[in-house]
Amino acid sequence: RISAVEFMIKNNYSPENIYNLWNSLDKEGWSIPNSRVPSGWRIKYFEGIFDYKYLTKDMKVLDSTEEAFNLIKDSGDFDHDVIIKFEAWLTEVNKTSPSITWIKDSSIPSSWSISSGLQQEILKNSKGSLFEGRKESIDHMIKENYSPTDIFK
């Protein structure tokens, strides 16, 4: 559904048709969040990373609360009130998540970290995006055109 909405936006479908499909994203677990998350965004909790992923108005998936906060704070597209509200949301999310120790590992890109002491692996890139295991992180690296030497360490 996300790809379909994105396609409809890029191909100038009517706002009514786009909204009707966007409105069905809850069937895939993308819920309309509280008032501390920017208007028009959706969120989905992922137990494997102990965090949310965010779907922006333009259908971009942000892979963690930290990545979403960095975008809100640094893009210049959000006013101060939105930044303060989301920062409060970030604090709340962090309170309910386990403390994760991040370590460097020679088998992943040098700017990335991997969780330590958990039953499952979580990988974190330099933007703060979280990935549930190596497969998801490799898929991301391929999509983002990382060099083969970074992908296949």
QUISULLIN-V250045 format. One record per residue. N is the residue number from 1. RES is the residue in three letters. D_CENTER is the distance of its C-alpha to the mean C-alpha in Angstrom with 2 decimals. Layout:
# QUISULLIN-V250045
N	RES	D_CENTER
N	RES	D_CENTER
This chain:
# QUISULLIN-V250045
1	ARG	16.78
2	ILE	13.66
3	SER	15.56
4	ALA	18.68
5	VAL	17.52
6	GLU	16.26
7	PHE	19.69
8	MET	21.52
9	ILE	20.13
10	LYS	21.03
11	ASN	24.40
12	ASN	25.36
13	TYR	25.78
14	SER	27.10
15	PRO	24.84
16	GLU	26.35
17	ASN	25.39
18	ILE	21.78
19	TYR	21.58
20	ASN	23.26
21	LEU	20.77
22	TRP	17.74
23	ASN	19.57
24	SER	19.57
25	LEU	15.84
26	ASP	16.58
27	LYS	18.54
28	GLU	15.45
29	GLY	14.10
30	TRP	12.08
31	SER	13.98
32	ILE	15.03
33	PRO	14.15
34	ASN	16.66
35	SER	18.04
36	ARG	16.01
37	VAL	12.88
38	PRO	13.77
39	SER	16.08
40	GLY	15.10
41	TRP	11.46
42	ARG	10.63
43	ILE	8.84
44	LYS	9.17
45	TYR	10.10
46	PHE	10.10
47	GLU	13.33
48	GLY	13.19
49	ILE	10.70
50	PHE	12.05
51	ASP	8.89
52	TYR	6.85
53	LYS	3.86
54	TYR	4.89
55	LEU	7.34
56	THR	9.38
57	LYS	13.14
58	ASP	13.35
59	MET	11.14
60	LYS	8.45
61	VAL	5.18
62	LEU	2.42
63	ASP	1.90
64	SER	3.95
65	THR	6.58
66	GLU	8.24
67	GLU	6.25
68	ALA	6.41
69	PHE	9.93
70	ASN	10.89
71	LEU	10.35
72	ILE	12.29
73	LYS	14.82
74	ASP	15.52
75	SER	15.40
76	GLY	18.58
77	ASP	17.51
78	PHE	17.45
79	ASP	20.56
80	HIS	21.26
81	ASP	21.25
82	VAL	17.64
83	ILE	16.67
84	ILE	18.97
85	LYS	17.74
86	PHE	14.07
87	GLU	15.46
88	ALA	17.42
89	TRP	14.46
90	LEU	12.84
91	THR	16.32
92	GLU	16.61
93	VAL	13.48
94	ASN	14.81
95	LYS	18.21
96	THR	17.35
97	SER	15.55
98	PRO	17.92
99	SER	18.72
100	ILE	17.48
101	THR	19.65
102	TRP	18.13
103	ILE	20.64
104	LYS	21.20
105	ASP	22.32
106	SER	24.41
107	SER	22.87
108	ILE	19.48
109	PRO	19.07
110	SER	20.65
111	SER	17.72
112	TRP	15.66
113	SER	16.36
114	ILE	16.79
115	SER	17.23
116	SER	20.87
117	GLY	22.82
118	LEU	20.54
119	GLN	21.70
120	GLN	18.70
121	GLU	17.04
122	ILE	13.56
123	LEU	12.84
124	LYS	11.17
125	ASN	11.41
126	SER	12.94
127	LYS	9.97
128	GLY	8.77
129	SER	6.06
130	LEU	7.37
131	PHE	9.23
132	GLU	11.82
133	GLY	14.89
134	ARG	16.28
135	LYS	16.25
136	GLU	12.50
137	SER	12.46
138	ILE	15.54
139	ASP	14.23
140	HIS	11.47
141	MET	14.36
142	ILE	16.63
143	LYS	14.47
144	GLU	14.11
145	ASN	17.85
146	TYR	18.16
147	SER	21.82
148	PRO	23.39
149	THR	24.55
150	ASP	21.05
151	ILE	19.95
152	PHE	23.22
153	LYS	24.19
